């Protein structure tokens, strides 16, 4: 399942916005994800929007 990242403006991390990621691991309120370049990133679950396939 792929998700799109939407980080709120107050965090000034807009470089991650609209990036496609896949969830690898789930740890409570956060999810450990992997992008196309196989980089592992940790995001709040609220920021992950499921892609419509």
CHARMM-style PDB file with segment names, atoms N, HN, CA, C and O in Angstrom:
ATOM      1  N   UNK     1       0.846  -1.195   0.000  1.00  0.00      PROA
ATOM      2  CA  UNK     1       0.000   0.000   0.000  1.00  0.00      PROA
ATOM      3  C   UNK     1       0.881   1.244   0.000  1.00  0.00      PROA
ATOM      4  O   UNK     1       1.766   1.391   0.843  1.00  0.00      PROA
ATOM      5  N   UNK     2       0.632   2.126  -0.943  1.00  0.00      PROA
ATOM      6  HN  UNK     2      -0.086   2.007  -1.628  1.00  0.00      PROA
ATOM      7  CA  UNK     2       1.420   3.350  -1.021  1.00  0.00      PROA
ATOM      8  C   UNK     2       0.645   4.527  -0.435  1.00  0.00      PROA
ATOM      9  O   UNK     2      -0.580   4.599  -0.522  1.00  0.00      PROA
ATOM     10  N   UNK     3       1.394   5.436   0.159  1.00  0.00      PROA
ATOM     11  HN  UNK     3       2.389   5.377   0.229  1.00  0.00      PROA
ATOM     12  CA  UNK     3       0.826   6.633   0.764  1.00  0.00      PROA
ATOM     13  C   UNK     3       1.532   7.864   0.218  1.00  0.00      PROA
ATOM     14  O   UNK     3       2.649   7.783  -0.292  1.00  0.00      PROA
ATOM     15  N   UNK     4       0.860   9.005   0.334  1.00  0.00      PROA
ATOM     16  HN  UNK     4      -0.048   9.071   0.749  1.00  0.00      PROA
ATOM     17  CA  UNK     4       1.464  10.295  -0.003  1.00  0.00      PROA
ATOM     18  C   UNK     4       1.618  11.066   1.297  1.00  0.00      PROA
ATOM     19  O   UNK     4       0.704  11.097   2.122  1.00  0.00      PROA
ATOM     20  N   UNK     5       2.775  11.689   1.477  1.00  0.00      PROA
ATOM     21  HN  UNK     5       3.517  11.664   0.807  1.00  0.00      PROA
ATOM     22  CA  UNK     5       3.065  12.428   2.707  1.00  0.00      PROA
ATOM     23  C   UNK     5       2.572  13.867   2.584  1.00  0.00      PROA
ATOM     24  O   UNK     5       2.822  14.534   1.580  1.00  0.00      PROA
ATOM     25  N   UNK     6       1.868  14.339   3.615  1.00  0.00      PROA
ATOM     26  HN  UNK     6       1.666  13.797   4.431  1.00  0.00      PROA
ATOM     27  CA  UNK     6       1.451  15.745   3.704  1.00  0.00      PROA
ATOM     28  C   UNK     6       1.826  16.250   5.090  1.00  0.00      PROA
ATOM     29  O   UNK     6       1.119  15.983   6.061  1.00  0.00      PROA
ATOM     30  N   UNK     7       2.940  16.981   5.188  1.00  0.00      PROA
ATOM     31  HN  UNK     7       3.514  17.198   4.399  1.00  0.00      PROA
ATOM     32  CA  UNK     7       3.403  17.509   6.468  1.00  0.00      PROA
ATOM     33  C   UNK     7       2.781  18.889   6.683  1.00  0.00      PROA
ATOM     34  O   UNK     7       2.815  19.723   5.777  1.00  0.00      PROA
ATOM     35  N   UNK     8       2.210  19.147   7.875  1.00  0.00      PROA
ATOM     36  HN  UNK     8       2.182  18.470   8.610  1.00  0.00      PROA
ATOM     37  CA  UNK     8       1.628  20.468   8.151  1.00  0.00      PROA
ATOM     38  C   UNK     8       2.661  21.594   8.028  1.00  0.00      PROA
ATOM     39  O   UNK     8       3.846  21.391   8.289  1.00  0.00      PROA
ATOM     40  N   UNK     9       2.195  22.781   7.628  1.00  0.00      PROA
ATOM     41  HN  UNK     9       1.232  22.946   7.416  1.00  0.00      PROA
ATOM     42  CA  UNK     9       3.087  23.911   7.372  1.00  0.00      PROA
ATOM     43  C   UNK     9       3.897  24.340   8.581  1.00  0.00      PROA
ATOM     44  O   UNK     9       5.013  24.838   8.430  1.00  0.00      PROA
ATOM     45  N   UNK    10       3.351  24.155   9.788  1.00  0.00      PROA
ATOM     46  HN  UNK    10       2.445  23.751   9.911  1.00  0.00      PROA
ATOM     47  CA  UNK    10       4.053  24.647  10.974  1.00  0.00      PROA
ATOM     48  C   UNK    10       5.378  23.928  11.223  1.00  0.00      PROA
ATOM     49  O   UNK    10       6.194  24.407  12.011  1.00  0.00      PROA
ATOM     50  N   UNK    11       5.608  22.783  10.565  1.00  0.00      PROA
ATOM     51  HN  UNK    11       4.945  22.394   9.925  1.00  0.00      PROA
ATOM     52  CA  UNK    11       6.855  22.050  10.764  1.00  0.00      PROA
ATOM     53  C   UNK    11       7.945  22.418   9.766  1.00  0.00      PROA
ATOM     54  O   UNK    11       9.075  21.945   9.884  1.00  0.00      PROA
ATOM     55  N   UNK    12       7.618  23.266   8.774  1.00  0.00      PROA
ATOM     56  HN  UNK    12       6.700  23.651   8.678  1.00  0.00      PROA
ATOM     57  CA  UNK    12       8.591  23.720   7.778  1.00  0.00      PROA
ATOM     58  C   UNK    12       9.364  22.571   7.127  1.00  0.00      PROA
ATOM     59  O   UNK    12      10.560  22.695   6.863  1.00  0.00      PROA
ATOM     60  N   UNK    13       8.688  21.467   6.872  1.00  0.00      PROA
ATOM     61  HN  UNK    13       7.716  21.366   7.086  1.00  0.00      PROA
ATOM     62  CA  UNK    13       9.320  20.323   6.211  1.00  0.00      PROA
ATOM     63  C   UNK    13       8.571  20.013   4.922  1.00  0.00      PROA
ATOM     64  O   UNK    13       8.208  18.866   4.658  1.00  0.00      PROA
ATOM     65  N   UNK    14       8.346  21.054   4.125  1.00  0.00      PROA
ATOM     66  HN  UNK    14       8.640  21.985   4.339  1.00  0.00      PROA
ATOM     67  CA  UNK    14       7.541  20.868   2.918  1.00  0.00      PROA
ATOM     68  C   UNK    14       8.282  20.047   1.867  1.00  0.00      PROA
ATOM     69  O   UNK    14       7.672  19.600   0.896  1.00  0.00      PROA
ATOM     70  N   UNK    15       9.598  19.838   2.047  1.00  0.00      PROA
ATOM     71  HN  UNK    15      10.093  20.201   2.836  1.00  0.00      PROA
ATOM     72  CA  UNK    15      10.331  19.041   1.052  1.00  0.00      PROA
ATOM     73  C   UNK    15       9.837  17.604   1.008  1.00  0.00      PROA
ATOM     74  O   UNK    15      10.033  16.917   0.005  1.00  0.00      PROA
ATOM     75  N   UNK    16       9.195  17.133   2.086  1.00  0.00      PROA
ATOM     76  HN  UNK    16       9.036  17.691   2.900  1.00  0.00      PROA
ATOM     77  CA  UNK    16       8.678  15.762   2.100  1.00  0.00      PROA
ATOM     78  C   UNK    16       7.277  15.676   1.500  1.00  0.00      PROA
ATOM     79  O   UNK    16       6.795  14.576   1.232  1.00  0.00      PROA
ATOM     80  N   UNK    17       6.610  16.819   1.283  1.00  0.00      PROA
ATOM     81  HN  UNK    17       7.002  17.713   1.501  1.00  0.00      PROA
ATOM     82  CA  UNK    17       5.233  16.803   0.789  1.00  0.00      PROA
ATOM     83  C   UNK    17       5.129  16.147  -0.579  1.00  0.00      PROA
ATOM     84  O   UNK    17       6.015  16.288  -1.422  1.00  0.00      PROA
ATOM     85  N   UNK    18       4.031  15.425  -0.785  1.00  0.00      PROA
ATOM     86  HN  UNK    18       3.311  15.310  -0.100  1.00  0.00      PROA
ATOM     87  CA  UNK    18       3.721  14.744  -2.045  1.00  0.00      PROA
ATOM     88  C   UNK    18       4.700  13.627  -2.407  1.00  0.00      PROA
ATOM     89  O   UNK    18       4.722  13.171  -3.550  1.00  0.00      PROA
ATOM     90  N   UNK    19       5.502  13.190  -1.451  1.00  0.00      PROA
ATOM     91  HN  UNK    19       5.484  13.561  -0.522  1.00  0.00      PROA
ATOM     92  CA  UNK    19       6.412  12.072  -1.695  1.00  0.00      PROA
ATOM     93  C   UNK    19       5.645  10.760  -1.497  1.00  0.00      PROA
ATOM     94  O   UNK    19       4.850  10.630  -0.566  1.00  0.00      PROA
ATOM     95  N   UNK    20       5.890   9.807  -2.370  1.00  0.00      PROA
ATOM     96  HN  UNK    20       6.536   9.912  -3.127  1.00  0.00      PROA
ATOM     97  CA  UNK    20       5.257   8.486  -2.250  1.00  0.00      PROA
ATOM     98  C   UNK    20       6.101   7.608  -1.337  1.00  0.00      PROA
ATOM     99  O   UNK    20       7.317   7.510  -1.501  1.00  0.00      PROA
ATOM    100  N   UNK    21       5.449   6.979  -0.385  1.00  0.00      PROA
ATOM    101  HN  UNK    21       4.462   7.059  -0.252  1.00  0.00      PROA
ATOM    102  CA  UNK    21       6.166   6.101   0.547  1.00  0.00      PROA
ATOM    103  C   UNK    21       5.379   4.810   0.768  1.00  0.00      PROA
ATOM    104  O   UNK    21       4.169   4.751   0.545  1.00  0.00      PROA
ATOM    105  N   UNK    22       6.098   3.780   1.211  1.00  0.00      PROA
ATOM    106  HN  UNK    22       7.080   3.827   1.392  1.00  0.00      PROA
ATOM    107  CA  UNK    22       5.475   2.511   1.595  1.00  0.00      PROA
ATOM    108  C   UNK    22       5.755   2.289   3.073  1.00  0.00      PROA
ATOM    109  O   UNK    22       6.881   2.484   3.532  1.00  0.00      PROA
ATOM    110  N   UNK    23       4.727   1.880   3.820  1.00  0.00      PROA
ATOM    111  HN  UNK    23       3.812   1.722   3.447  1.00  0.00      PROA
ATOM    112  CA  UNK    23       4.889   1.641   5.256  1.00  0.00      PROA
ATOM    113  C   UNK    23       5.570   0.290   5.464  1.00  0.00      PROA
ATOM    114  O   UNK    23       5.117  -0.735   4.955  1.00  0.00      PROA
ATOM    115  N   UNK    24       6.674   0.312   6.228  1.00  0.00      PROA
ATOM    116  HN  UNK    24       7.041   1.145   6.641  1.00  0.00      PROA
ATOM    117  CA  UNK    24       7.407  -0.918   6.536  1.00  0.00      PROA
ATOM    118  C   UNK    24       6.994  -1.434   7.904  1.00  0.00      PROA
ATOM    119  O   UNK    24       6.710  -2.619   8.083  1.00  0.00      PROA
ATOM    120  N   UNK    25       6.966  -0.507   8.877  1.00  0.00      PROA
ATOM    121  HN  UNK    25       7.196   0.455   8.732  1.00  0.00      PROA
ATOM    122  CA  UNK    25       6.731  -0.895  10.260  1.00  0.00      PROA
ATOM    123  C   UNK    25       5.818   0.130  10.916  1.00  0.00      PROA
ATOM    124  O   UNK    25       5.796   1.301  10.536  1.00  0.00      PROA
ATOM    125  N   UNK    26       5.064  -0.333  11.910  1.00  0.00      PROA
ATOM    126  HN  UNK    26       5.082  -1.284  12.219  1.00  0.00      PROA
ATOM    127  CA  UNK    26       4.091   0.505  12.578  1.00  0.00      PROA
ATOM    128  C   UNK    26       4.445   0.571  14.054  1.00  0.00      PROA
ATOM    129  O   UNK    26       4.497  -0.462  14.723  1.00  0.00      PROA
ATOM    130  N   UNK    27       4.691   1.782  14.579  1.00  0.00      PROA
ATOM    131  HN  UNK    27       4.649   2.621  14.035  1.00  0.00      PROA
ATOM    132  CA  UNK    27       4.967   1.868  16.019  1.00  0.00      PROA
ATOM    133  C   UNK    27       4.075   2.914  16.673  1.00  0.00      PROA
ATOM    134  O   UNK    27       4.497   4.037  16.946  1.00  0.00      PROA
ATOM    135  N   UNK    28       2.828   2.513  16.917  1.00  0.00      PROA
ATOM    136  HN  UNK    28       2.486   1.600  16.695  1.00  0.00      PROA
ATOM    137  CA  UNK    28       1.886   3.383  17.619  1.00  0.00      PROA
ATOM    138  C   UNK    28       1.414   4.550  16.775  1.00  0.00      PROA
ATOM    139  O   UNK    28       0.719   4.362  15.777  1.00  0.00      PROA
ATOM    140  N   UNK    29       1.798   5.776  17.185  1.00  0.00      PROA
ATOM    141  HN  UNK    29       2.363   5.928  17.996  1.00  0.00      PROA
ATOM    142  CA  UNK    29       1.336   6.971  16.480  1.00  0.00      PROA
ATOM    143  C   UNK    29       2.139   7.243  15.217  1.00  0.00      PROA
ATOM    144  O   UNK    29       1.706   8.018  14.364  1.00  0.00      PROA
ATOM    145  N   UNK    30       3.300   6.619  15.086  1.00  0.00      PROA
ATOM    146  HN  UNK    30       3.653   5.989  15.779  1.00  0.00      PROA
ATOM    147  CA  UNK    30       4.162   6.854  13.929  1.00  0.00      PROA
ATOM    148  C   UNK    30       4.290   5.599  13.071  1.00  0.00      PROA
ATOM    149  O   UNK    30       3.983   4.490  13.508  1.00  0.00      PROA
ATOM    150  N   UNK    31       4.748   5.803  11.844  1.00  0.00      PROA
ATOM    151  HN  UNK    31       4.997   6.704  11.488  1.00  0.00      PROA
ATOM    152  CA  UNK    31       4.978   4.684  10.933  1.00  0.00      PROA
ATOM    153  C   UNK    31       6.350   4.851  10.308  1.00  0.00      PROA
ATOM    154  O   UNK    31       6.714   5.947   9.881  1.00  0.00      PROA
ATOM    155  N   UNK    32       7.108   3.778  10.253  1.00  0.00      PROA
ATOM    156  HN  UNK    32       6.813   2.887  10.599  1.00  0.00      PROA
ATOM    157  CA  UNK    32       8.406   3.813   9.587  1.00  0.00      PROA
ATOM    158  C   UNK    32       8.156   3.473   8.120  1.00  0.00      PROA
ATOM    159  O   UNK    32       7.586   2.430   7.801  1.00  0.00      PROA
ATOM    160  N   UNK    33       8.589   4.365   7.237  1.00  0.00      PROA
ATOM    161  HN  UNK    33       9.052   5.212   7.496  1.00  0.00      PROA
ATOM    162  CA  UNK    33       8.292   4.237   5.817  1.00  0.00      PROA
ATOM    163  C   UNK    33       9.570   4.164   5.003  1.00  0.00      PROA
ATOM    164  O   UNK    33      10.665   4.411   5.509  1.00  0.00      PROA
ATOM    165  N   UNK    34       9.412   3.819   3.733  1.00  0.00      PROA
ATOM    166  HN  UNK    34       8.523   3.619   3.322  1.00  0.00      PROA
ATOM    167  CA  UNK    34      10.536   3.748   2.806  1.00  0.00      PROA
ATOM    168  C   UNK    34      10.121   4.427   1.510  1.00  0.00      PROA
ATOM    169  O   UNK    34       9.023   4.188   1.006  1.00  0.00      PROA
ATOM    170  N   UNK    35      10.993   5.273   0.967  1.00  0.00      PROA
ATOM    171  HN  UNK    35      11.885   5.467   1.376  1.00  0.00      PROA
ATOM    172  CA  UNK    35      10.656   5.943  -0.287  1.00  0.00      PROA
ATOM    173  C   UNK    35      11.256   5.180  -1.474  1.00  0.00      PROA
ATOM    174  O   UNK    35      11.801   4.090  -1.304  1.00  0.00      PROA
ATOM    175  N   UNK    36      11.153   5.752  -2.664  1.00  0.00      PROA
ATOM    176  HN  UNK    36      10.710   6.637  -2.803  1.00  0.00      PROA
ATOM    177  CA  UNK    36      11.626   5.062  -3.865  1.00  0.00      PROA
ATOM    178  C   UNK    36      13.117   4.773  -3.830  1.00  0.00      PROA
ATOM    179  O   UNK    36      13.573   3.779  -4.395  1.00  0.00      PROA
ATOM    180  N   UNK    37      13.880   5.641  -3.168  1.00  0.00      PROA
ATOM    181  HN  UNK    37      13.509   6.449  -2.710  1.00  0.00      PROA
ATOM    182  CA  UNK    37      15.338   5.473  -3.099  1.00  0.00      PROA
ATOM    183  C   UNK    37      15.762   4.584  -1.939  1.00  0.00      PROA
ATOM    184  O   UNK    37      16.939   4.543  -1.580  1.00  0.00      PROA
ATOM    185  N   UNK    38      14.790   3.864  -1.347  1.00  0.00      PROA
ATOM    186  HN  UNK    38      13.835   3.897  -1.638  1.00  0.00      PROA
ATOM    187  CA  UNK    38      15.019   2.928  -0.241  1.00  0.00      PROA
ATOM    188  C   UNK    38      15.476   3.620   1.039  1.00  0.00      PROA
ATOM    189  O   UNK    38      16.069   2.981   1.908  1.00  0.00      PROA
ATOM    190  N   UNK    39      15.205   4.933   1.165  1.00  0.00      PROA
ATOM    191  HN  UNK    39      14.723   5.452   0.459  1.00  0.00      PROA
ATOM    192  CA  UNK    39      15.549   5.675   2.378  1.00  0.00      PROA
ATOM    193  C   UNK    39      14.442   5.482   3.406  1.00  0.00      PROA
ATOM    194  O   UNK    39      13.261   5.616   3.085  1.00  0.00      PROA
ATOM    195  N   UNK    40      14.825   5.166   4.644  1.00  0.00      PROA
ATOM    196  HN  UNK    40      15.784   5.057   4.904  1.00  0.00      PROA
ATOM    197  CA  UNK    40      13.842   4.946   5.695  1.00  0.00      PROA
ATOM    198  C   UNK    40      13.551   6.254   6.416  1.00  0.00      PROA
ATOM    199  O   UNK    40      14.463   6.955   6.855  1.00  0.00      PROA
ATOM    200  N   UNK    41      12.248   6.574   6.533  1.00  0.00      PROA
ATOM    201  HN  UNK    41      11.508   6.004   6.177  1.00  0.00      PROA
ATOM    202  CA  UNK    41      11.810   7.816   7.169  1.00  0.00      PROA
ATOM    203  C   UNK    41      10.674   7.503   8.131  1.00  0.00      PROA
ATOM    204  O   UNK    41       9.892   6.577   7.916  1.00  0.00      PROA
ATOM    205  N   UNK    42      10.599   8.294   9.197  1.00  0.00      PROA
ATOM    206  HN  UNK    42      11.234   9.046   9.373  1.00  0.00      PROA
ATOM    207  CA  UNK    42       9.556   8.079  10.209  1.00  0.00      PROA
ATOM    208  C   UNK    42       8.604   9.264  10.191  1.00  0.00      PROA
ATOM    209  O   UNK    42       9.011  10.408  10.397  1.00  0.00      PROA
ATOM    210  N   UNK    43       7.327   8.977   9.941  1.00  0.00      PROA
ATOM    211  HN  UNK    43       6.997   8.048   9.774  1.00  0.00      PROA
ATOM    212  CA  UNK    43       6.307  10.019   9.872  1.00  0.00      PROA
ATOM    213  C   UNK    43       5.159   9.719  10.821  1.00  0.00      PROA
ATOM    214  O   UNK    43       4.883   8.565  11.149  1.00  0.00      PROA
ATOM    215  N   UNK    44       4.493  10.791  11.256  1.00  0.00      PROA
ATOM    216  HN  UNK    44       4.718  11.728  10.990  1.00  0.00      PROA
ATOM    217  CA  UNK    44       3.259  10.662  12.016  1.00  0.00      PROA
ATOM    218  C   UNK    44       2.201  10.066  11.080  1.00  0.00      PROA
ATOM    219  O   UNK    44       2.121  10.444   9.911  1.00  0.00      PROA
ATOM    220  N   UNK    45       1.396   9.141  11.593  1.00  0.00      PROA
ATOM    221  HN  UNK    45       1.461   8.834  12.542  1.00  0.00      PROA
ATOM    222  CA  UNK    45       0.382   8.486  10.749  1.00  0.00      PROA
ATOM    223  C   UNK    45      -0.641   9.458  10.191  1.00  0.00      PROA
ATOM    224  O   UNK    45      -1.197   9.217   9.119  1.00  0.00      PROA
ATOM    225  N   UNK    46      -0.906  10.568  10.906  1.00  0.00      PROA
ATOM    226  HN  UNK    46      -0.454  10.763  11.777  1.00  0.00      PROA
ATOM    227  CA  UNK    46      -1.877  11.560  10.443  1.00  0.00      PROA
ATOM    228  C   UNK    46      -1.430  12.195   9.124  1.00  0.00      PROA
ATOM    229  O   UNK    46      -2.261  12.670   8.350  1.00  0.00      PROA
ATOM    230  N   UNK    47      -0.128  12.202   8.871  1.00  0.00      PROA
ATOM    231  HN  UNK    47       0.547  11.816   9.500  1.00  0.00      PROA
ATOM    232  CA  UNK    47       0.415  12.858   7.679  1.00  0.00      PROA
ATOM    233  C   UNK    47       0.395  11.966   6.452  1.00  0.00      PROA
ATOM    234  O   UNK    47       0.674  12.439   5.350  1.00  0.00      PROA
ATOM    235  N   UNK    48       0.069  10.681   6.611  1.00  0.00      PROA
ATOM    236  HN  UNK    48      -0.158  10.297   7.506  1.00  0.00      PROA
ATOM    237  CA  UNK    48       0.065   9.758   5.489  1.00  0.00      PROA
ATOM    238  C   UNK    48      -1.337   9.632   4.903  1.00  0.00      PROA
ATOM    239  O   UNK    48      -2.282   9.259   5.598  1.00  0.00      PROA
ATOM    240  N   UNK    49      -1.456   9.943   3.631  1.00  0.00      PROA
ATOM    241  HN  UNK    49      -0.689  10.245   3.067  1.00  0.00      PROA
ATOM    242  CA  UNK    49      -2.733   9.884   2.939  1.00  0.00      PROA
ATOM    243  C   UNK    49      -2.691   8.722   1.941  1.00  0.00      PROA
ATOM    244  O   UNK    49      -1.826   8.702   1.065  1.00  0.00      PROA
ATOM    245  N   UNK    50      -3.617   7.745   2.057  1.00  0.00      PROA
ATOM    246  HN  UNK    50      -4.320   7.761   2.768  1.00  0.00      PROA
ATOM    247  CA  UNK    50      -3.589   6.596   1.138  1.00  0.00      PROA
ATOM    248  C   UNK    50      -3.808   7.023  -0.308  1.00  0.00      PROA
ATOM    249  O   UNK    50      -4.624   7.898  -0.599  1.00  0.00      PROA
ATOM    250  N   UNK    51      -3.062   6.386  -1.207  1.00  0.00      PROA
ATOM    251  HN  UNK    51      -2.400   5.675  -0.971  1.00  0.00      PROA
ATOM    252  CA  UNK    51      -3.214   6.677  -2.629  1.00  0.00      PROA
ATOM    253  C   UNK    51      -4.406   5.891  -3.162  1.00  0.00      PROA
ATOM    254  O   UNK    51      -4.617   4.737  -2.790  1.00  0.00      PROA
ATOM    255  N   UNK    52      -5.184   6.530  -4.040  1.00  0.00      PROA
ATOM    256  HN  UNK    52      -5.012   7.467  -4.342  1.00  0.00      PROA
ATOM    257  CA  UNK    52      -6.311   5.832  -4.678  1.00  0.00      PROA
ATOM    258  C   UNK    52      -5.782   5.076  -5.888  1.00  0.00      PROA
ATOM    259  O   UNK    52      -5.187   5.661  -6.793  1.00  0.00      PROA
ATOM    260  N   UNK    53      -6.008   3.772  -5.888  1.00  0.00      PROA
ATOM    261  HN  UNK    53      -6.491   3.297  -5.153  1.00  0.00      PROA
ATOM    262  CA  UNK    53      -5.477   2.972  -6.991  1.00  0.00      PROA
ATOM    263  C   UNK    53      -6.567   2.582  -7.957  1.00  0.00      PROA
ATOM    264  OT1 UNK    53      -6.300   1.904  -8.949  1.00  0.00      PROA
TER     265      UNK     53
END
